[in-house]
């Protein structure tokens, strides 16, 4: 018996939308599950009709009016791949309000409007799937919500932005300064002309908010995520924008490398609703560890839970083809009648839980002291017992310092005691 196809509207036919459109047009049989219905492309919304036609997209499916596609009675499911906040948010909300399933890769909209969109989807019974919002082609959200549903999750952390990981890898491998590594990433197409969303950490923050919703049942406020590393005298620059090549060289001499690590954690004893510690920070990790060996645009996400223990997924975290894999997987799931990405998890609302800082407890710290003629400087380190189990290494530009386990205020006080008054230094948390 023939089955009526699911009529799909794709909003956006760029880096991710293009491969999604091509897969539905060119390989429809691959997307028909045994227990589901076929997919048929009903429309493609683009900004530039002439350019889309020039890329070979079917003229009879093209429109520059995405709202008309969302409202059309000839569309069963909406795939939003436009990116950004508006009009994407309004279009997703309209589709869900009309009871139409939505597939999206838009981590910004989810992080900033997730609670409202989830409420709308639950109210109308429409399904909202967003596997592609985190990790590109890595299957992480579905397993987190469904396969680990019987677990108490205490921590989710990972390298979730391929652009920054590529830049930090180049700085460590080639000794390149930040500006040069960024320019190379842009030339290779790994960084946008305006890279601020990646290098300042906003992209990773958005992804962390989505992960935290599925891990801990709350939509957190992305503006409350700690995204600036501490310094001896204050706070540093966001994301990786303050990381210097001499700091990476010094970290390497101590056996560490610097990675932009996104982390959300809550002690098992607070599983009923305690504070969630959330951060996206450049972090010193062991060079030979799993995060230290994750290079280039590769992503790696680790989950700590009971009873399963620690599990990890690694793979391509960016790129049109990789991300289209997750989008198409969500479309197939909808064709099979499967639920939203949150599966059987309880409804979430805007969190009343006050996020806590992951830097509140004692930990090791890494800092780099540039060589200078003024102040006590590195010579004072040998007598500075306040730094605890101290380790130092001299490199070309200065002294790499690893402290013992200290509270942040203790570390700041100790490092300030040996710094010239007009010199500051970033204190990188060590995750070992």
C-alpha positions as CSV (number, residue, x, y, z in Angstrom):
1,X,0.0,0.0,0.0
2,X,1.4,3.4,-1.0
3,X,2.0,5.9,1.8
4,X,1.4,9.6,1.4
5,X,4.8,11.4,1.5
6,X,5.8,14.0,4.1
7,X,5.9,17.3,2.3
8,X,9.1,19.2,3.5
9,X,9.8,22.9,3.3
10,X,13.5,23.9,3.7
11,X,14.2,27.5,4.8
12,X,17.7,28.3,3.8
13,X,19.8,26.5,1.1
14,X,23.3,27.5,2.1
15,X,26.1,25.5,3.7
16,X,23.8,23.1,5.5
17,X,20.5,23.6,3.6
18,X,22.1,22.9,0.2
19,X,23.2,19.3,1.1
20,X,19.8,18.7,2.8
21,X,18.0,19.8,-0.4
22,X,20.2,17.7,-2.6
23,X,19.8,14.6,-0.5
24,X,16.0,14.8,-0.6
25,X,16.1,15.4,-4.4
26,X,18.8,13.0,-5.4
27,X,18.6,10.1,-3.0
28,X,15.0,10.0,-1.7
29,X,15.0,6.2,-1.5
30,X,17.8,6.3,1.1
31,X,15.6,8.5,3.3
32,X,12.6,6.1,3.4
33,X,12.6,4.0,6.6
34,X,10.9,0.7,6.7
35,X,8.4,1.9,9.3
36,X,8.0,5.5,8.0
37,X,6.8,7.6,5.1
38,X,8.7,9.0,2.1
39,X,9.9,12.6,2.1
40,X,9.1,15.0,-0.7
41,X,10.5,18.5,-1.1
42,X,7.6,21.0,-1.2
43,X,9.5,24.3,-1.3
44,X,12.9,26.0,-0.7
45,X,13.1,29.5,0.8
46,X,16.2,31.5,-0.2
47,X,17.3,35.1,-0.1
48,X,18.6,35.3,-3.6
49,X,16.5,33.5,-6.2
50,X,18.8,34.1,-9.1
51,X,21.8,32.7,-7.2
52,X,19.8,29.6,-6.2
53,X,18.8,29.0,-9.7
54,X,22.4,29.3,-10.8
55,X,23.3,26.6,-8.3
56,X,20.8,24.3,-10.1
57,X,18.0,24.3,-7.5
58,X,14.6,23.7,-9.1
59,X,13.0,27.0,-10.0
60,X,9.5,25.7,-9.4
61,X,10.4,25.0,-5.7
62,X,12.1,28.3,-5.0
63,X,10.6,31.3,-3.1
64,X,12.0,34.3,-1.2
65,X,9.0,34.3,1.2
66,X,9.7,31.7,3.9
67,X,6.6,32.8,5.9
68,X,4.4,31.7,3.0
69,X,6.0,28.3,3.1
70,X,5.5,27.9,6.8
71,X,1.8,28.8,6.5
72,X,1.1,26.8,3.3
73,X,-1.3,23.9,3.7
74,X,0.9,22.0,1.2
75,X,3.7,21.8,3.7
76,X,3.8,19.2,6.5
77,X,7.2,19.8,8.1
78,X,9.5,22.8,8.2
79,X,13.3,22.6,8.2
80,X,14.8,25.9,9.5
81,X,18.4,26.3,8.4
82,X,18.6,30.1,8.0
83,X,20.5,30.7,11.2
84,X,20.5,33.8,13.4
85,X,17.8,35.1,15.7
86,X,15.2,36.6,13.4
87,X,13.3,35.8,11.3
88,X,14.2,32.2,12.2
89,X,12.7,32.4,15.7
90,X,9.4,33.8,14.5
91,X,9.2,31.2,11.7
92,X,9.9,28.3,14.0
93,X,7.3,29.5,16.5
94,X,4.7,30.0,13.8
95,X,5.3,26.4,12.5
96,X,5.0,24.9,16.0
97,X,2.0,27.0,16.7
98,X,0.3,25.6,13.6
99,X,1.1,22.1,14.8
100,X,3.8,21.5,12.2
101,X,6.9,19.6,13.1
102,X,10.2,21.5,12.9
103,X,13.8,20.4,12.4
104,X,16.4,23.0,13.1
105,X,20.2,23.4,13.5
106,X,19.8,26.8,15.1
107,X,21.6,26.7,18.4
108,X,21.2,30.5,18.9
109,X,17.4,30.4,18.7
110,X,17.3,27.3,21.0
111,X,19.6,28.8,23.6
112,X,17.8,32.1,23.7
113,X,14.2,31.0,23.1
114,X,14.2,27.3,23.9
115,X,11.8,27.4,26.8
116,X,9.1,29.2,24.8
117,X,9.5,26.9,21.8
118,X,9.4,23.8,23.9
119,X,6.2,25.0,25.5
120,X,4.7,25.8,22.1
121,X,5.6,22.3,20.8
122,X,4.2,20.6,23.8
123,X,1.0,22.7,23.7
124,X,0.2,21.9,20.0
125,X,1.7,18.4,19.9
126,X,4.2,19.4,17.2
127,X,7.6,17.8,17.3
128,X,10.8,19.9,17.5
129,X,14.0,18.1,16.6
130,X,17.4,19.8,16.8
131,X,20.1,17.1,16.8
132,X,22.2,19.3,14.4
133,X,22.4,22.2,16.8
134,X,25.3,20.6,18.8
135,X,28.2,18.7,17.4
136,X,27.4,18.9,13.7
137,X,27.2,15.3,12.6
138,X,27.9,13.8,16.0
139,X,24.9,12.0,17.5
140,X,24.9,13.4,21.0
141,X,21.5,15.0,21.9
142,X,19.3,12.0,21.0
143,X,21.4,9.6,23.1
144,X,21.6,12.1,25.9
145,X,17.8,12.4,26.1
146,X,16.8,8.9,25.3
147,X,19.5,6.3,25.7
148,X,20.8,7.8,28.9
149,X,17.4,8.6,30.4
150,X,17.8,6.1,33.2
151,X,21.1,7.8,34.3
152,X,21.7,10.6,36.8
153,X,24.0,12.9,34.9
154,X,26.6,14.9,36.9
155,X,28.6,16.6,34.1
156,X,28.7,17.3,30.4
157,X,31.8,18.9,29.0
158,X,33.6,19.1,25.7
159,X,35.2,20.8,22.8
160,X,32.1,22.0,20.9
161,X,33.5,24.6,18.4
162,X,35.6,23.5,15.5
163,X,36.8,27.0,14.6
164,X,38.4,27.8,17.9
165,X,39.8,24.3,18.2
166,X,41.4,24.6,14.7
167,X,43.0,28.0,15.8
168,X,44.3,26.7,19.1
169,X,45.7,23.6,17.4
170,X,47.6,25.8,14.8
171,X,48.9,28.0,17.6
172,X,50.2,24.9,19.5
173,X,51.5,23.1,16.4
174,X,53.1,25.9,14.5
175,X,53.8,28.5,17.2
176,X,51.5,30.9,15.3
177,X,50.2,34.0,17.0
178,X,46.5,34.2,17.5
179,X,45.9,36.8,14.7
180,X,47.9,34.7,12.2
181,X,46.1,31.4,13.1
182,X,42.7,33.2,12.8
183,X,43.6,34.6,9.4
184,X,44.6,31.1,8.2
185,X,41.4,29.6,9.5
186,X,39.4,32.3,7.6
187,X,41.4,31.5,4.4
188,X,40.6,27.8,4.8
189,X,36.9,28.5,5.3
190,X,36.9,27.4,8.9
191,X,36.2,30.9,10.3
192,X,33.7,33.5,9.1
193,X,34.7,37.0,7.9
194,X,33.3,38.1,11.3
195,X,34.5,35.3,13.6
196,X,33.3,36.9,16.8
197,X,30.5,34.4,17.5
198,X,33.1,31.6,17.4
199,X,36.2,33.1,18.9
200,X,34.4,35.0,21.7
201,X,32.7,31.8,22.8
202,X,29.0,32.6,22.0
203,X,28.6,29.6,19.7
204,X,29.9,27.3,22.4
205,X,27.8,28.9,25.0
206,X,24.6,28.4,22.9
207,X,25.5,24.7,22.4
208,X,26.2,24.3,26.2
209,X,22.8,25.7,27.0
210,X,21.2,23.1,24.7
211,X,23.2,20.3,26.3
212,X,22.4,21.4,29.8
213,X,18.6,21.4,29.0
214,X,18.8,17.7,28.1
215,X,21.2,16.8,30.9
216,X,19.7,18.8,33.7
217,X,16.1,19.6,32.6
218,X,16.4,23.4,32.6
219,X,16.8,26.1,30.0
220,X,19.6,28.3,31.4
221,X,20.2,31.9,30.6
222,X,23.1,32.0,28.1
223,X,24.2,35.4,29.4
224,X,24.9,33.8,32.8
225,X,27.4,31.3,31.5
226,X,31.0,32.2,32.6
227,X,32.9,32.9,29.4
228,X,35.8,35.1,30.5
229,X,38.8,33.5,32.2
230,X,40.0,35.1,35.5
231,X,43.2,37.1,35.6
232,X,45.4,37.9,38.6
233,X,43.8,41.4,38.8
234,X,40.3,40.9,37.2
235,X,38.8,39.1,34.2
236,X,40.2,38.4,30.8
237,X,38.9,38.6,27.3
238,X,36.0,36.3,26.1
239,X,36.6,33.0,24.5
240,X,40.0,32.5,23.0
241,X,40.6,36.1,22.0
242,X,43.1,36.6,24.8
243,X,45.1,33.4,24.4
244,X,48.7,34.2,23.4
245,X,51.2,31.9,21.6
246,X,53.8,32.2,24.4
247,X,51.1,31.1,26.9
248,X,50.5,28.0,24.8
249,X,54.3,27.4,24.5
250,X,54.6,27.6,28.3
251,X,51.6,25.3,28.8
252,X,53.2,22.7,26.5
253,X,56.4,22.9,28.5
254,X,54.4,21.9,31.6
255,X,52.6,19.0,29.8
256,X,49.4,20.9,29.0
257,X,47.7,22.4,26.0
258,X,44.9,25.1,26.0
259,X,41.5,24.2,24.7
260,X,38.2,26.0,24.7
261,X,36.2,23.8,27.1
262,X,32.4,24.0,27.6
263,X,31.3,22.5,30.8
264,X,28.0,22.1,32.7
265,X,27.9,20.2,36.0
266,X,25.8,19.5,39.0
267,X,26.8,17.3,41.9
268,X,24.8,14.0,42.2
269,X,23.7,15.1,45.6
270,X,21.9,18.1,44.1
271,X,20.1,16.2,41.3
272,X,16.7,17.4,42.6
273,X,17.4,21.0,41.4
274,X,20.6,22.4,42.8
275,X,22.8,25.0,41.1
276,X,24.4,24.1,37.8
277,X,27.9,25.2,37.2
278,X,28.3,26.4,33.6
279,X,31.3,27.8,31.7
280,X,33.0,28.1,28.4
281,X,36.6,28.9,29.1
282,X,40.1,28.4,27.7
283,X,41.4,25.6,29.9
284,X,44.7,23.9,30.3
285,X,44.3,20.2,29.7
286,X,46.9,17.4,29.7
287,X,48.5,17.3,26.2
288,X,48.3,13.5,26.2
289,X,44.7,13.3,27.5
290,X,41.6,12.9,25.4
291,X,40.9,16.6,25.0
292,X,44.5,17.4,24.5
293,X,44.7,15.0,21.6
294,X,41.4,16.4,20.0
295,X,42.8,18.6,17.2
296,X,41.6,20.6,14.2
297,X,37.9,21.0,13.7
298,X,37.1,17.8,15.5
299,X,34.6,18.0,18.4
300,X,34.6,15.8,21.5
301,X,31.9,15.6,24.2
302,X,32.1,13.6,27.4
303,X,29.2,12.7,29.7
304,X,29.6,11.6,33.4
305,X,26.6,9.7,34.7
306,X,25.4,7.0,37.1
307,X,25.3,4.1,36.5
308,X,26.9,4.2,33.1
309,X,30.1,6.0,34.1
310,X,31.8,8.2,31.5
311,X,31.0,8.0,27.8
312,X,32.4,10.1,25.0
313,X,31.6,10.9,21.4
314,X,34.1,12.4,18.9
315,X,33.7,13.4,15.3
316,X,33.2,16.2,12.8
317,X,31.6,19.1,14.6
318,X,31.1,21.4,11.7
319,X,30.7,21.6,7.9
320,X,27.7,21.3,5.7
321,X,27.8,17.7,4.9
322,X,28.3,16.6,8.5
323,X,25.6,18.8,9.8
324,X,23.2,17.8,7.1
325,X,23.6,14.2,8.3
326,X,22.0,15.2,11.6
327,X,19.2,17.2,9.9
328,X,18.3,14.4,7.6
329,X,18.4,12.0,10.5
330,X,15.8,14.1,12.3
331,X,13.6,14.2,9.2
332,X,13.7,10.4,9.0
333,X,12.8,10.3,12.7
334,X,9.7,12.5,12.0
335,X,8.8,10.4,9.1
336,X,8.7,7.4,11.6
337,X,6.6,9.3,14.0
338,X,9.3,9.7,16.7
339,X,9.0,12.3,19.4
340,X,10.9,15.6,19.9
341,X,14.6,15.6,20.6
342,X,13.9,15.7,24.4
343,X,12.1,12.3,24.0
344,X,10.5,11.3,27.3
345,X,12.2,13.9,29.5
346,X,10.0,16.1,31.7
347,X,9.0,19.5,30.4
348,X,11.5,22.3,31.0
349,X,10.8,25.9,31.8
350,X,13.1,29.0,32.0
351,X,15.4,28.0,34.9
352,X,14.8,29.5,38.3
353,X,18.1,27.8,39.2
354,X,20.8,30.4,39.8
355,X,23.9,29.1,37.8
356,X,27.1,28.8,39.9
357,X,30.6,29.4,38.8
358,X,32.7,26.3,38.1
359,X,35.7,28.2,39.4
360,X,34.4,28.4,43.0
361,X,36.2,25.3,44.3
362,X,39.9,24.6,44.8
363,X,41.8,23.6,41.6
364,X,45.2,23.9,39.9
365,X,45.9,27.1,37.9
366,X,48.2,27.8,35.0
367,X,49.7,31.2,34.3
368,X,52.5,32.6,32.1
369,X,54.8,35.3,33.4
370,X,56.4,37.2,30.6
371,X,60.1,38.1,31.1
372,X,60.3,41.6,32.6
373,X,62.8,43.8,34.4
374,X,60.4,45.3,36.9
375,X,58.9,43.8,40.1
376,X,59.7,40.6,42.0
377,X,59.1,38.5,38.9
378,X,59.9,34.8,38.4
379,X,62.8,34.9,40.8
380,X,60.3,35.1,43.7
381,X,58.6,31.9,42.7
382,X,60.9,29.6,44.6
383,X,59.9,31.2,47.9
384,X,56.2,31.6,47.1
385,X,54.8,28.8,49.2
386,X,51.3,30.3,48.8
387,X,51.2,28.7,45.3
388,X,51.2,25.2,46.9
389,X,52.6,22.3,44.8
390,X,54.4,24.7,42.5
391,X,55.8,23.7,39.1
392,X,57.7,26.1,36.9
393,X,59.4,25.9,33.5
394,X,61.5,28.6,31.8
395,X,60.8,29.1,28.1
396,X,62.0,31.7,25.6
397,X,59.5,34.4,26.6
398,X,59.1,34.0,30.3
399,X,58.1,31.5,33.0
400,X,55.3,29.0,32.9
401,X,53.8,28.4,36.3
402,X,51.4,25.7,37.6
403,X,50.0,26.2,41.1
404,X,48.8,23.7,43.6
405,X,45.1,23.3,44.4
406,X,43.9,26.8,45.4
407,X,40.7,28.8,45.5
408,X,40.6,31.5,42.9
409,X,41.0,34.3,45.4
410,X,44.1,32.5,46.8
411,X,45.6,32.1,43.4
412,X,45.0,35.7,42.5
413,X,46.6,36.9,45.7
414,X,49.6,34.6,45.2
415,X,50.2,35.6,41.6
416,X,49.8,39.3,42.3
417,X,52.5,39.0,44.9
418,X,55.1,38.2,42.2
419,X,53.8,40.3,39.4
420,X,55.0,43.8,38.6
421,X,52.3,46.3,39.5
422,X,51.5,47.2,35.8
423,X,51.4,43.5,34.7
424,X,48.4,41.2,34.7
425,X,48.2,37.5,33.7
426,X,45.5,35.1,32.7
427,X,44.8,32.3,35.2
428,X,43.8,29.3,33.2
429,X,41.9,26.6,35.1
430,X,43.6,23.2,34.8
431,X,41.3,20.3,34.0
432,X,43.3,17.2,35.0
